[in-house]
Amino acid sequence: MTVEPLVRPRRLRPGDRVAIVAPSGPVPEDRLQAGLDILRGWDLDPVVAPHVLDTHPTLDYLAGTDEARARDFTEAWCDPKIAAVLCALGGYGAQRMVDLLDWTAIRAAGPKVMVGYSDITTLHEAFAVRMGLVTLHGPMTAVGAFTKNARTQESLRATLFEPESVRSLGLESATALVPGRAHGVTLGGCVSLLASDLGTPHARRSARGGLLLLEDVGEEPYRLDRILTQLLRSGWLDGVAGIGLGSWEECGPYEKVRALFADRLGGLGVPVLEHLGFGHQDDAPTIPFGIPGVLDADAGTLTLDVPALI
């Protein structure tokens, strides 16, 4: 199947109530409070879900039990007073709770905004496949990139409130790794999470027809090689329209990472745009998934056909 445009939720308005949830790792309270202050400064009303500051009783890399994290998310989504669900932090754990979400209730509640990145890639894919909904690969409420970087804050704020103003995505640093121009629908996220999703019951079967936007953190070149090779061998990359590459923090010297991308992705015969800047870096633009657009590697641009939100 070809990647198709998804349903766009409505944009936010001043006074909207938004829920903060923790689908993955433990959340530092001081950083959470700093993020909440920024949201209040945008005239939003953030509500922290009951288990956001929990830690799993035996697995201290999780923010509470799988059941509690899933319940928080489901209840937040199904609350008619909530206009958006914002993830507090990544880390690890979304894969453990995604199948515990009440998808029947979530679908009945209808579209709303969901924001996160890193481990939240699992949820981006789940909402695309199970609900057909556009989601935002954007900063989480309790990460330093959000609490300390004005440009990252402004990219998310503009996407949430004035999405027509941010149809040109990425940073000015973007350049062609493989030249060309392609039209498709945006998808992607943390490449290691996309590979981990392969073979699971509700995973997307391929990126055919998509503009695949990839980033990651802390993966050495040989591990990135293994991840990309798995995506290639599985056929998941067959028919992809174009590829955009974001940040690769702590993945080794970039010249080695770049050589790997040229080796593994250069043979696909599609344009590849590097240095788009989204992902695990302080100055990271918000990227919507599920929106049709044009990736022009020669011009160094990624442009949406329509705003991310209605």
C-alpha positions in Angstrom: 0.0 0.0 0.0 1.1 3.6 -0.7 1.5 6.1 2.2 -1.6 8.3 2.0 -2.4 11.7 3.5 -3.9 11.5 7.0 -6.7 13.4 8.8 -5.5 16.7 10.2 -6.7 17.7 13.7 -7.7 21.3 14.5 -5.1 23.9 15.4 -4.9 25.1 19.0 -6.5 28.3 20.3 -5.6 30.5 23.3 -7.3 29.0 26.4 -7.2 25.4 25.1 -6.6 22.7 27.7 -3.7 20.3 26.9 -2.7 17.1 28.6 0.8 16.1 29.5 1.5 12.3 29.6 4.6 10.2 30.1 4.4 7.1 27.7 8.1 6.2 28.1 10.8 7.2 30.6 10.8 8.9 34.0 10.2 12.7 34.0 12.3 15.2 36.0 9.9 17.4 37.9 12.0 20.6 37.5 12.2 20.3 33.8 8.5 19.5 33.6 7.6 22.6 35.5 9.8 24.7 33.2 7.9 23.3 30.2 4.6 23.9 31.8 5.5 27.5 32.3 6.2 27.9 28.6 2.8 26.4 27.7 1.1 28.7 30.1 2.9 31.6 28.5 1.2 30.6 25.2 -2.2 30.9 27.0 -2.7 27.2 27.1 -4.0 25.3 30.2 -1.7 22.3 30.7 -3.0 19.4 32.8 -0.5 16.8 34.1 -1.8 13.2 33.9 -1.8 11.4 37.3 1.2 9.1 36.7 3.6 11.4 34.9 6.0 11.7 37.8 5.8 8.0 38.6 8.7 5.5 38.3 8.2 1.8 37.7 8.6 -0.1 41.0 11.4 -2.4 39.6 12.3 -1.1 36.1 13.6 2.4 36.9 13.9 3.4 33.2 10.1 3.5 32.9 7.7 6.2 34.1 5.4 4.0 36.1 3.8 0.7 35.1 2.7 0.0 31.5 -0.9 -0.1 32.6 -0.7 3.3 34.3 1.0 5.0 31.4 -1.5 3.6 28.9 -4.4 4.6 31.2 -3.1 8.2 31.5 -2.8 8.4 27.7 -6.2 6.9 27.0 -8.0 9.0 29.6 -6.3 12.2 28.3 -7.3 11.5 24.7 -10.8 10.6 25.5 -11.4 13.7 27.7 -13.5 16.1 25.5 -12.1 19.1 27.3 -8.5 18.2 26.1 -7.4 19.6 22.7 -4.0 18.1 22.5 -1.9 15.4 24.2 1.8 16.3 24.7 4.4 13.8 25.7 6.6 14.8 28.6 9.7 12.8 27.6 11.0 10.0 25.5 13.6 7.3 26.6 12.0 3.9 26.4 8.6 2.4 27.1 6.1 3.4 24.4 6.4 0.0 22.8 5.4 -1.6 26.0 2.2 0.4 26.4 1.0 1.1 22.9 -1.1 -2.1 22.6 -2.6 -1.4 26.0 -4.2 1.8 24.8 -8.0 1.6 24.3 -8.0 2.2 20.6 -11.7 1.8 20.3 -12.3 4.6 22.7 -9.5 6.7 21.2 -11.0 6.4 17.7 -14.5 7.3 19.1 -13.0 10.4 20.8 -11.8 11.6 17.4 -8.8 13.7 16.1 -6.7 15.9 18.3 -3.1 17.0 18.3 -0.3 14.6 19.6 3.3 15.8 20.0 6.5 14.0 20.8 9.6 12.5 19.2 12.3 9.9 19.9 10.6 6.9 21.6 7.3 8.5 20.7 8.0 7.3 17.1 6.1 4.2 18.2 3.0 6.3 18.9 3.3 8.3 15.6 3.2 5.1 13.7 0.4 3.7 15.8 -1.8 6.8 15.3 -1.1 6.7 11.5 -2.0 3.1 11.1 -4.7 2.6 13.7 -6.4 6.0 13.5 -5.2 7.6 10.2 -4.3 10.8 12.1 -1.6 13.4 11.5 0.8 13.8 14.4 3.6 16.2 15.2 7.2 15.2 15.6 8.0 18.0 18.0 9.7 18.8 21.3 8.5 17.2 24.5 7.5 19.3 27.4 10.3 18.2 29.8 13.3 18.2 27.4 16.0 20.8 27.5 15.6 21.5 23.8 12.1 22.8 24.5 12.7 24.5 27.8 15.9 26.3 26.8 15.8 26.9 23.0 13.7 29.8 21.7 13.8 28.6 18.1 12.5 25.1 19.0 9.8 26.7 21.1 8.7 29.0 18.3 8.6 26.2 15.7 6.2 24.2 17.9 4.1 27.3 18.9 3.7 28.4 15.2 2.8 24.8 14.2 0.2 24.6 16.9 -1.4 28.0 16.5 -0.5 29.3 13.0 0.4 26.2 10.9 0.0 28.0 7.6 3.2 30.0 8.6 5.4 26.9 8.8 4.9 25.0 5.6 8.6 25.2 4.8 10.3 22.7 7.2 13.8 22.1 8.4 16.8 24.2 8.9 18.7 26.3 6.4 21.6 23.9 6.6 19.8 21.3 4.5 21.8 20.0 1.5 21.5 17.2 -1.1 23.1 13.9 -0.3 21.4 12.5 -3.5 20.0 15.1 -5.9 16.4 15.1 -7.1 12.8 16.2 -6.3 10.0 14.0 -5.0 6.4 14.4 -3.9 4.9 12.2 -1.2 3.4 12.1 2.3 5.6 12.7 5.4 6.3 9.8 7.8 9.2 8.7 10.0 11.0 9.5 13.2 13.6 7.7 15.1 15.0 5.1 12.7 15.7 2.5 15.4 12.1 2.6 16.5 10.8 2.2 13.0 12.9 -0.9 12.6 11.7 -2.2 16.0 8.1 -1.9 14.8 8.7 -4.3 11.9 6.6 -7.5 12.2 4.4 -6.2 15.0 0.6 -6.6 14.5 -0.3 -3.1 13.5 2.9 -1.9 11.9 2.9 0.0 8.6 3.9 -2.5 5.9 6.1 -0.1 3.9 7.1 3.5 3.3 6.1 3.3 -0.4 5.1 6.7 -1.8 6.3 8.4 1.4 8.8 11.2 2.2 10.6 9.3 4.9 12.2 11.6 7.6 14.8 9.9 9.7 16.8 10.8 12.8 18.3 9.1 15.8 20.6 9.5 18.8 23.4 7.4 20.4 23.5 4.8 17.6 27.1 4.1 16.3 27.5 3.8 12.5 27.6 0.0 12.6 24.3 -0.1 14.5 22.7 2.4 12.1 24.0 0.1 9.3 22.2 -2.8 10.8 19.0 -0.8 11.3 19.0 0.4 7.7 20.0 -3.0 6.3 17.0 -4.5 8.2 14.7 -1.9 6.6 16.2 -2.6 3.2 16.0 -6.4 3.5 12.5 -6.4 4.8 11.3 -4.4 1.7 10.1 -1.6 4.0 12.0 1.0 1.9 10.7 -0.3 -1.5 9.0 2.5 -3.4 9.9 5.3 -0.9 9.6 8.6 -2.8 12.3 10.5 -1.0 14.3 10.7 2.2 15.1 13.5 4.6 17.8 13.2 7.3 17.7 15.0 10.6 20.1 15.0 13.5 22.4 12.2 14.5 23.7 13.3 17.9 26.2 10.9 19.5 26.2 8.6 16.5 30.0 9.1 15.8 31.8 11.4 13.4 29.3 12.7 10.8 31.6 11.9 7.9 31.3 8.2 8.8 27.5 8.5 9.3 27.2 10.3 6.0 29.3 7.6 4.2 26.9 5.0 5.6 23.8 6.9 4.3 25.4 7.2 0.9 26.1 3.4 0.9 22.7 2.2 2.3 20.4 4.8 0.8 22.1 6.0 -2.3 21.1 3.0 -4.3 17.4 3.5 -3.8 17.3 6.0 -6.7 15.4 8.7 -4.8 16.5 12.1 -3.6 18.1 12.2 -0.1 18.2 15.6 1.8 20.6 15.8 4.8 21.0 18.3 7.6 17.3 19.1 8.0 18.0 19.4 11.7 14.8 17.9 13.2 15.3 15.4 16.0 17.7 15.2 18.9 19.3 18.6 18.9 18.6 21.9 20.6 17.6 23.8 17.5 14.9 21.4 16.2 11.9 22.3 14.0 8.6 20.6 14.5 7.7 18.2 11.6 4.2 16.9 10.9 3.7 13.3 9.8 0.9 12.4 7.4 1.0 15.6 5.3 1.7 15.6 1.5 4.6 17.7 0.4 7.6 18.1 -1.8 11.2 17.2 -1.0 13.6 19.1 -3.2 17.2 18.0 -2.5 18.7 20.3 -5.0 17.1 23.4 -3.4 17.5 22.0 0.1 13.8 22.3 1.0 10.9 20.3 2.3 7.6 22.1 1.7 4.1 21.0 2.8 1.2 21.1 0.3 -1.1 22.1 3.1 -0.8 23.3 6.8 -0.2 20.6 9.4 -3.4 21.4 11.2 -6.8 22.8 10.1 
